[in-house]
Amino acid sequence: MQGTSAAVPSARPGKIGGMIGSMARNLLALALLAGCAAGCGLVDAVFDGFKHAKAVENDLVAMVGVKPAVGFNWHNGRLTSVTVTFPSLLQDKPLQQLAVAARAAVGKEFKQRADDVVLAFSLGPSETPAAQVDQAQDKNLP
């Protein structure tokens, strides 16, 4: 029996993979573009949020004399919480004064009411006496 010849498309190595890769890149670019167009408000809110947080930090430095770290949380375009964390306990400022200053700065700079303003103080690492550490390590030895 003689073989018949049929036209078989020749697949060059890399040609099909290149087309698939190109299509995948195009789809990815299209998805990113669509996501950016839909999320422009979200992106603006995040960038504006960082600007507002920096402004709150600067206001509190002017009011209190210590620069805090300011974090924020948005949910569906609403400012749900702002956390103002001072680097240590402030012995010379009453807590009520710090709370009023933080609320005022958040309201002024974010230009909307936050559902919650959290005032925090960093205490640094916990202190463990060296003797306790040595005893704990001895218990773990076989």
N, CA, C and O atoms as a DFTB+ gen file, in Angstrom:
568 C
 N C O
     1  1       0.837      -1.148       0.000
     2  2       0.000       0.000       0.000
     3  2       0.893       1.226       0.000
     4  3       1.809       1.361       0.811
     5  1       0.607       2.077      -0.900
     6  2       1.414       3.277      -0.968
     7  2       0.810       4.332      -0.068
     8  3      -0.407       4.428       0.088
     9  1       1.698       5.126       0.524
    10  2       1.228       6.202       1.402
    11  2       0.732       7.370       0.593
    12  3       1.239       7.678      -0.486
    13  1      -0.247       7.993       1.133
    14  2      -0.765       9.191       0.481
    15  2      -0.186      10.399       1.172
    16  3       0.078      10.395       2.375
    17  1      -0.004      11.383       0.417
    18  2       0.530      12.596       1.023
    19  2      -0.615      13.563       1.293
    20  3      -1.448      13.843       0.431
    21  1      -0.619      14.038       2.472
    22  2      -1.636      15.020       2.857
    23  2      -0.928      16.285       3.284
    24  3       0.178      16.254       3.825
    25  1      -1.567      17.356       3.038
    26  2      -0.969      18.628       3.425
    27  2      -1.088      18.785       4.940
    28  3      -2.184      18.898       5.490
    29  1       0.048      18.787       5.579
    30  2       0.081      18.970       7.035
    31  2       0.750      20.309       7.292
    32  3       1.880      20.546       6.865
    33  1       0.044      21.173       7.989
    34  2       0.674      22.473       8.259
    35  2       1.915      22.273       9.119
    36  3       1.892      21.564      10.125
    37  1       2.957      22.894       8.709
    38  2       4.190      22.752       9.480
    39  2       4.160      23.764      10.620
    40  3       3.857      24.943      10.436
    41  1       4.471      23.277      11.748
    42  2       4.523      24.152      12.927
    43  2       5.974      24.430      13.225
    44  3       6.729      23.539      13.613
    45  1       6.337      25.624      13.048
    46  2       7.711      25.995      13.354
    47  2       7.838      26.126      14.871
    48  3       6.940      26.639      15.539
    49  1       8.930      25.669      15.385
    50  2       9.104      25.792      16.827
    51  2       9.050      27.256      17.248
    52  3       9.708      28.114      16.660
    53  1       8.257      27.519      18.271
    54  2       8.162      28.873      18.801
    55  2       7.095      29.714      18.148
    56  3       6.700      30.732      18.718
    57  1       6.603      29.336      16.968
    58  2       5.622      30.144      16.258
    59  2       4.285      30.128      16.995
    60  3       3.702      31.183      17.244
    61  1       3.799      28.946      17.341
    62  2       2.515      28.846      18.040
    63  2       2.661      29.380      19.452
    64  3       1.795      30.114      19.928
    65  1       3.739      29.025      20.124
    66  2       3.972      29.519      21.481
    67  2       4.077      31.034      21.500
    68  3       3.619      31.689      22.436
    69  1       4.688      31.583      20.454
    70  2       4.807      33.039      20.368
    71  2       3.457      33.704      20.204
    72  3       3.204      34.767      20.770
    73  1       2.566      33.055      19.405
    74  2       1.227      33.618      19.218
    75  2       0.440      33.564      20.520
    76  3      -0.251      34.518      20.876
    77  1       0.547      32.458      21.220
    78  2      -0.179      32.314      22.484
    79  2       0.365      33.302      23.504
    80  3      -0.399      33.942      24.227
    81  1       1.672      33.426      23.562
    82  2       2.280      34.374      24.492
    83  2       1.866      35.796      24.186
    84  3       1.599      36.582      25.095
    85  1       1.812      36.129      22.904
    86  2       1.397      37.458      22.488
    87  2      -0.057      37.722      22.857
    88  3      -0.406      38.802      23.334
    89  1      -0.901      36.713      22.627
    90  2      -2.320      36.868      22.983
    91  2      -2.473      37.011      24.491
    92  3      -3.290      37.807      24.955
    93  1      -1.708      36.261      25.253
    94  2      -1.788      36.348      26.706
    95  2      -1.347      37.723      27.192
    96  3      -1.957      38.299      28.093
    97  1      -0.289      38.240      26.589
    98  2       0.170      39.587      26.963
    99  2      -0.879      40.631      26.633
   100  3      -1.123      41.544      27.422
   101  1      -1.506      40.501      25.461
   102  2      -2.536      41.450      25.072
   103  2      -3.739      41.384      26.015
   104  3      -4.291      42.413      26.404
   105  1      -4.138      40.163      26.375
   106  2      -5.251      40.018      27.306
   107  2      -4.911      40.586      28.681
   108  3      -5.750      41.220      29.321
   109  1      -3.689      40.361      29.131
   110  2      -3.256      40.892      30.403
   111  2      -3.242      42.418      30.376
   112  3      -3.688      43.066      31.324
   113  1      -2.733      42.983      29.299
   114  2      -2.710      44.439      29.167
   115  2      -4.127      45.001      29.147
   116  3      -4.403      46.032      29.761
   117  1      -5.016      44.321      28.444
   118  2      -6.410      44.765      28.388
   119  2      -7.066      44.686      29.766
   120  3      -7.801      45.591      30.164
   121  1      -6.799      43.606      30.485
   122  2      -7.365      43.452      31.830
   123  2      -6.831      44.525      32.768
   124  3      -7.585      45.089      33.562
   125  1      -5.527      44.812      32.681
   126  2      -4.957      45.865      33.522
   127  2      -5.549      47.228      33.185
   128  3      -5.849      48.017      34.081
   129  1      -5.714      47.500      31.912
   130  2      -6.301      48.766      31.487
   131  2      -7.728      48.902      31.986
   132  3      -8.118      49.956      32.486
   133  1      -8.511      47.831      31.851
   134  2      -9.894      47.859      32.333
   135  2      -9.935      48.014      33.847
   136  3     -10.771      48.746      34.377
   137  1      -9.040      47.332      34.539
   138  2      -8.996      47.445      35.996
   139  2      -8.612      48.843      36.444
   140  3      -9.162      49.364      37.414
   141  1      -7.673      49.446      35.741
   142  2      -7.269      50.811      36.094
   143  2      -8.393      51.793      35.829
   144  3      -8.631      52.700      36.627
   145  1      -9.080      51.620      34.722
   146  2     -10.184      52.527      34.410
   147  2     -11.302      52.394      35.431
   148  3     -11.907      53.390      35.829
   149  1     -11.576      51.172      35.855
   150  2     -12.639      50.962      36.838
   151  2     -12.203      51.389      38.225
   152  3     -13.031      51.825      39.025
   153  1     -10.922      51.271      38.526
   154  2     -10.450      51.553      39.871
   155  2      -9.775      52.899      40.038
   156  3      -9.066      53.103      41.024
   157  1      -9.966      53.819      39.117
   158  2      -9.313      55.124      39.232
   159  2      -9.679      55.805      40.539
   160  3      -8.824      56.419      41.178
   161  1     -10.925      55.705      40.937
   162  2     -11.349      56.295      42.198
   163  2     -10.619      55.667      43.369
   164  3     -10.249      56.357      44.320
   165  1     -10.410      54.366      43.303
   166  2      -9.700      53.666      44.364
   167  2      -8.247      54.109      44.416
   168  3      -7.713      54.374      45.494
   169  1      -7.611      54.190      43.264
   170  2      -6.215      54.613      43.211
   171  2      -6.081      56.040      43.728
   172  3      -5.168      56.340      44.499
   173  1      -6.982      56.917      43.310
   174  2      -6.958      58.296      43.793
   175  2      -7.151      58.343      45.300
   176  3      -6.474      59.109      45.986
   177  1      -8.065      57.536      45.823
   178  2      -8.328      57.520      47.261
   179  2      -7.093      57.076      48.035
   180  3      -6.782      57.644      49.083
   181  1      -6.388      56.069      47.531
   182  2      -5.192      55.587      48.223
   183  2      -4.107      56.651      48.207
   184  3      -3.512      56.944      49.244
   185  1      -3.840      57.240      47.028
   186  2      -2.802      58.270      46.959
   187  2      -3.179      59.476      47.787
   188  3      -2.336      60.030      48.493
   189  1      -4.441      59.897      47.715
   190  2      -4.889      61.017      48.535
   191  2      -4.811      60.662      50.010
   192  3      -4.485      61.513      50.838
   193  1      -5.106      59.422      50.342
   194  2      -5.024      58.984      51.731
   195  2      -3.623      59.141      52.288
   196  3      -3.451      59.592      53.420
   197  1      -2.614      58.773      51.500
   198  2      -1.238      58.930      51.951
   199  2      -0.885      60.403      52.117
   200  3      -0.170      60.767      53.051
   201  1      -1.377      61.248      51.226
   202  2      -1.148      62.691      51.360
   203  2      -1.798      63.205      52.637
   204  3      -1.194      63.985      53.372
   205  1      -3.032      62.770      52.905
   206  2      -3.738      63.194      54.111
   207  2      -3.025      62.707      55.367
   208  3      -2.924      63.439      56.352
   209  1      -2.531      61.468      55.331
   210  2      -1.819      60.917      56.493
   211  2      -0.560      61.734      56.788
   212  3      -0.271      62.027      57.949
   213  1       0.184      62.101      55.753
   214  2       1.382      62.938      55.940
   215  2       1.001      64.300      56.518
   216  3       1.698      64.834      57.381
   217  1      -0.098      64.850      56.040
   218  2      -0.551      66.150      56.546
   219  2      -0.945      66.044      58.023
   220  3      -0.663      66.957      58.800
   221  1      -1.592      64.943      58.420
   222  2      -1.942      64.730      59.828
   223  2      -0.665      64.647      60.660
   224  3      -0.582      65.251      61.729
   225  1       0.329      63.902      60.175
   226  2       1.613      63.815      60.891
   227  2       2.209      65.196      61.097
   228  3       2.651      65.525      62.197
   229  1       2.223      66.008      60.042
   230  2       2.798      67.354      60.136
   231  2       2.008      68.237      61.094
   232  3       2.601      68.995      61.861
   233  1       0.686      68.151      61.063
   234  2      -0.136      68.935      61.990
   235  2       0.160      68.556      63.436
   236  3       0.275      69.424      64.301
   237  1       0.282      67.252      63.694
   238  2       0.527      66.798      65.064
   239  2       1.933      67.156      65.543
   240  3       2.131      67.407      66.732
   241  1       2.904      67.183      64.644
   242  2       4.244      67.636      65.027
   243  2       4.161      69.092      65.479
   244  3       4.775      69.474      66.475
   245  1       3.397      69.904      64.742
   246  2       3.256      71.318      65.099
   247  2       2.494      71.487      66.418
   248  3       2.833      72.366      67.211
   249  1       1.471      70.659      66.666
   250  2       0.656      70.789      67.878
   251  2       1.318      70.188      69.109
   252  3       1.265      70.766      70.195
   253  1       1.943      69.025      68.937
   254  2       2.420      68.238      70.075
   255  2       3.939      68.261      70.193
   256  3       4.475      68.182      71.298
   257  1       4.634      68.367      69.072
   258  2       6.085      68.372      69.097
   259  2       6.716      67.017      68.836
   260  3       7.940      66.892      68.857
   261  1       5.898      65.996      68.590
   262  2       6.382      64.644      68.319
   263  2       5.696      64.151      67.050
   264  3       4.492      64.335      66.871
   265  1       6.474      63.524      66.174
   266  2       5.898      63.028      64.926
   267  2       5.364      61.612      65.104
   268  3       6.128      60.704      65.431
   269  1       4.073      61.408      64.897
   270  2       3.505      60.054      64.970
   271  2       3.504      59.391      63.602
   272  3       3.776      60.029      62.586
   273  1       3.196      58.115      63.592
   274  2       2.931      57.389      62.344
   275  2       1.413      57.347      62.191
   276  3       0.696      57.064      63.151
   277  1       0.932      57.626      60.994
   278  2      -0.515      57.665      60.756
   279  2      -0.873      56.639      59.694
   280  3      -0.323      56.644      58.593
   281  1      -1.799      55.766      60.042
   282  2      -2.309      54.772      59.112
   283  2      -3.802      54.977      58.937
   284  3      -4.448      55.590      59.787
   285  1      -4.358      54.472      57.846
   286  2      -5.781      54.675      57.590
   287  2      -6.359      53.465      56.890
   288  3      -5.636      52.662      56.302
   289  1      -7.678      53.348      56.963
   290  2      -8.370      52.241      56.320
   291  2      -9.624      52.786      55.655
   292  3     -10.453      53.426      56.302
   293  1      -9.758      52.531      54.366
   294  2     -10.941      52.916      53.608
   295  2     -11.741      51.661      53.314
   296  3     -11.170      50.587      53.126
   297  1     -13.056      51.791      53.272
   298  2     -13.904      50.674      52.863
   299  2     -15.053      51.240      52.045
   300  3     -15.880      51.995      52.558
   301  1     -15.100      50.874      50.776
   302  2     -16.133      51.359      49.854
   303  2     -16.220      52.889      49.842
   304  3     -17.310      53.460      49.863
   305  1     -15.058      53.537      49.808
   306  2     -15.020      54.990      49.720
   307  2     -15.262      55.703      51.041
   308  3     -15.311      56.932      51.080
   309  1     -15.412      54.954      52.114
   310  2     -15.663      55.562      53.427
   311  2     -14.426      55.357      54.295
   312  3     -13.832      54.279      54.303
   313  1     -14.049      56.396      55.018
   314  2     -12.906      56.325      55.919
   315  2     -13.350      55.613      57.195
   316  3     -14.053      56.186      58.028
   317  1     -12.931      54.356      57.335
   318  2     -13.407      53.575      58.482
   319  2     -12.559      53.781      59.728
   320  3     -13.093      53.804      60.837
   321  1     -11.236      53.932      59.567
   322  2     -10.414      54.166      60.751
   323  2      -9.112      54.861      60.386
   324  3      -8.577      54.711      59.287
   325  1      -8.628      55.626      61.353
   326  2      -7.321      56.264      61.249
   327  2      -6.600      55.945      62.554
   328  3      -7.139      56.167      63.639
   329  1      -5.380      55.423      62.444
   330  2      -4.583      55.088      63.619
   331  2      -3.410      56.050      63.713
   332  3      -2.629      56.190      62.773
   333  1      -3.297      56.708      64.856
   334  2      -2.213      57.651      65.122
   335  2      -1.337      57.004      66.195
   336  3      -1.761      56.857      67.341
   337  1      -0.113      56.618      65.818
   338  2       0.782      55.925      66.744
   339  2       1.991      56.803      67.054
   340  3       2.785      57.125      66.170
   341  1       2.114      57.179      68.314
   342  2       3.270      57.959      68.743
   343  2       4.421      57.004      69.046
   344  3       4.186      55.869      69.460
   345  1       5.675      57.454      68.843
   346  2       6.820      56.555      68.990
   347  2       7.098      56.135      70.434
   348  3       7.851      55.188      70.660
   349  1       6.505      56.824      71.413
   350  2       6.694      56.469      72.820
   351  2       5.591      57.145      73.627
   352  3       4.815      57.941      73.098
   353  1       5.535      56.817      74.913
   354  2       4.605      57.509      75.804
   355  2       5.059      58.951      75.942
   356  3       6.254      59.224      76.057
   357  1       4.121      59.858      75.932
   358  2       4.459      61.271      76.072
   359  2       4.105      61.698      77.492
   360  3       2.936      61.908      77.814
   361  1       5.109      61.822      78.325
   362  2       4.894      62.115      79.747
   363  2       4.429      63.548      79.996
   364  3       3.728      63.817      80.972
   365  1       4.819      64.467      79.112
   366  2       4.511      65.883      79.346
   367  2       3.179      66.333      78.739
   368  3       2.801      67.492      78.911
   369  1       2.464      65.467      78.044
   370  2       1.187      65.821      77.418
   371  2       0.070      64.957      78.006
   372  3       0.190      63.732      78.046
   373  1      -1.001      65.582      78.457
   374  2      -2.137      64.790      78.943
   375  2      -2.780      64.006      77.793
   376  3      -2.823      64.473      76.655
   377  1      -3.266      62.832      78.106
   378  2      -3.878      61.962      77.098
   379  2      -5.051      62.658      76.408
   380  3      -5.216      62.535      75.194
   381  1      -5.852      63.375      77.162
   382  2      -7.010      64.073      76.588
   383  2      -6.562      65.102      75.543
   384  3      -7.204      65.252      74.504
   385  1      -5.472      65.802      75.816
   386  2      -4.944      66.788      74.863
   387  2      -4.492      66.106      73.574
   388  3      -4.736      66.624      72.484
   389  1      -3.839      64.955      73.686
   390  2      -3.407      64.212      72.506
   391  2      -4.600      63.718      71.704
   392  3      -4.586      63.763      70.474
   393  1      -5.631      63.246      72.395
   394  2      -6.830      62.743      71.712
   395  2      -7.530      63.864      70.945
   396  3      -7.943      63.670      69.802
   397  1      -7.663      65.011      71.559
   398  2      -8.313      66.149      70.886
   399  2      -7.488      66.580      69.666
   400  3      -8.045      66.839      68.599
   401  1      -6.165      66.654      69.826
   402  2      -5.287      67.057      68.715
   403  2      -5.378      66.053      67.564
   404  3      -5.436      66.447      66.399
   405  1      -5.390      64.766      67.887
   406  2      -5.466      63.734      66.843
   407  2      -6.796      63.806      66.106
   408  3      -6.818      63.767      64.875
   409  1      -7.899      63.908      66.829
   410  2      -9.217      64.011      66.168
   411  2      -9.305      65.244      65.283
   412  3      -9.820      65.182      64.167
   413  1      -8.796      66.369      65.790
   414  2      -8.858      67.614      65.016
   415  2      -8.033      67.502      63.736
   416  3      -8.488      67.910      62.668
   417  1      -6.831      66.956      63.839
   418  2      -5.967      66.826      62.656
   419  2      -6.575      65.863      61.641
   420  3      -6.536      66.132      60.440
   421  1      -7.130      64.754      62.099
   422  2      -7.741      63.781      61.182
   423  2      -8.933      64.413      60.474
   424  3      -9.058      64.288      59.256
   425  1      -9.800      65.081      61.203
   426  2     -10.968      65.723      60.594
   427  2     -10.585      66.800      59.591
   428  3     -11.199      66.922      58.531
   429  1      -9.567      67.578      59.934
   430  2      -9.120      68.673      59.054
   431  2      -8.483      68.150      57.770
   432  3      -8.811      68.619      56.680
   433  1      -7.583      67.190      57.888
   434  2      -6.785      66.771      56.735
   435  2      -7.471      65.736      55.848
   436  3      -7.306      65.776      54.629
   437  1      -8.233      64.815      56.424
   438  2      -8.911      63.812      55.593
   439  2     -10.201      64.364      54.993
   440  3     -10.746      63.789      54.051
   441  1     -10.680      65.462      55.530
   442  2     -11.866      66.160      55.014
   443  2     -13.123      65.289      55.007
   444  3     -14.045      65.510      54.222
   445  1     -13.137      64.307      55.889
   446  2     -14.340      63.534      56.109
   447  2     -14.243      62.888      57.484
   448  3     -13.160      62.758      58.056
   449  1     -15.372      62.497      57.987
   450  2     -15.431      61.911      59.320
   451  2     -14.924      60.471      59.270
   452  3     -15.366      59.673      58.443
   453  1     -13.996      60.153      60.160
   454  2     -13.532      58.767      60.290
   455  2     -14.473      58.059      61.269
   456  3     -14.866      58.633      62.285
   457  1     -14.829      56.821      60.959
   458  2     -15.674      56.052      61.874
   459  2     -14.981      55.835      63.215
   460  3     -15.641      55.767      64.252
   461  1     -13.648      55.725      63.201
   462  2     -12.906      55.500      64.434
   463  2     -11.518      56.107      64.306
   464  3     -10.858      55.950      63.279
   465  1     -11.077      56.800      65.350
   466  2      -9.710      57.308      65.426
   467  2      -9.048      56.569      66.583
   468  3      -9.510      56.634      67.722
   469  1      -7.961      55.867      66.274
   470  2      -7.260      55.068      67.278
   471  2      -5.972      55.794      67.650
   472  3      -5.170      56.142      66.784
   473  1      -5.788      56.014      68.931
   474  2      -4.585      56.659      69.443
   475  2      -3.737      55.572      70.095
   476  3      -4.219      54.850      70.967
   477  1      -2.469      55.450      69.676
   478  2      -1.610      54.373      70.172
   479  2      -0.227      54.914      70.509
   480  3       0.171      55.991      70.064
   481  1       0.493      54.131      71.312
   482  2       1.852      54.475      71.703
   483  2       2.725      53.241      71.539
   484  3       2.356      52.152      71.977
   485  1       3.863      53.406      70.919
   486  2       4.800      52.298      70.781
   487  2       5.600      52.186      72.072
   488  3       6.155      53.175      72.549
   489  1       5.659      51.000      72.629
   490  2       6.398      50.771      73.866
   491  2       7.757      50.153      73.619
   492  3       8.531      49.981      74.562
   493  1       8.070      49.815      72.382
   494  2       9.338      49.187      72.068
   495  2       9.287      47.703      72.373
   496  3       8.220      47.165      72.667
   497  1      10.434      47.036      72.306
   498  2      10.454      45.591      72.547
   499  2      10.152      45.272      74.010
   500  3      10.396      46.086      74.901
   501  1       9.625      44.093      74.237
   502  2       9.355      43.680      75.609
   503  2      10.675      43.387      76.298
   504  3      11.656      43.002      75.662
   505  1      10.678      43.575      77.601
   506  2      11.890      43.334      78.373
   507  2      11.769      42.000      79.087
   508  3      10.774      41.732      79.762
   509  1      12.782      41.170      78.934
   510  2      12.830      39.891      79.622
   511  2      14.161      39.818      80.351
   512  3      15.217      39.940      79.731
   513  1      14.119      39.621      81.656
   514  2      15.387      39.518      82.385
   515  2      16.233      38.375      81.833
   516  3      15.699      37.339      81.437
   517  1      17.550      38.561      81.807
   518  2      18.467      37.574      81.238
   519  2      18.374      36.234      81.952
   520  3      18.530      35.187      81.323
   521  1      18.125      36.253      83.246
   522  2      18.039      34.991      84.002
   523  2      16.867      34.157      83.514
   524  3      16.982      32.937      83.399
   525  1      15.736      34.798      83.223
   526  2      14.573      34.065      82.730
   527  2      14.853      33.473      81.349
   528  3      14.423      32.359      81.054
   529  1      15.553      34.194      80.527
   530  2      15.886      33.705      79.189
   531  2      16.790      32.477      79.306
   532  3      16.577      31.482      78.614
   533  1      17.802      32.544      80.182
   534  2      18.714      31.415      80.359
   535  2      17.976      30.187      80.870
   536  3      18.224      29.079      80.395
   537  1      17.056      30.368      81.848
   538  2      16.300      29.242      82.375
   539  2      15.421      28.610      81.298
   540  3      15.310      27.386      81.217
   541  1      14.802      29.443      80.479
   542  2      13.934      28.925      79.423
   543  2      14.740      28.141      78.399
   544  3      14.265      27.128      77.887
   545  1      15.937      28.587      78.096
   546  2      16.768      27.868      77.137
   547  2      17.264      26.541      77.721
   548  3      17.381      25.555      76.994
   549  1      17.555      26.509      79.018
   550  2      17.989      25.269      79.646
   551  2      16.899      24.213      79.618
   552  3      17.203      23.026      79.498
   553  1      15.657      24.602      79.722
   554  2      14.542      23.641      79.709
   555  2      14.387      23.007      78.341
   556  3      13.887      21.886      78.245
   557  1      14.794      23.676      77.293
   558  2      14.638      23.145      75.945
   559  2      15.753      22.180      75.557
   560  3      15.653      21.504      74.533
   561  1      16.814      22.105      76.357
   562  2      17.921      21.203      76.034
   563  2      17.550      19.776      76.387
   564  3      16.800      19.563      77.339
   565  1      18.055      18.781      75.646
   566  2      17.721      17.383      75.935
   567  2      18.420      16.869      77.178
   568  3      18.241      15.710      77.552
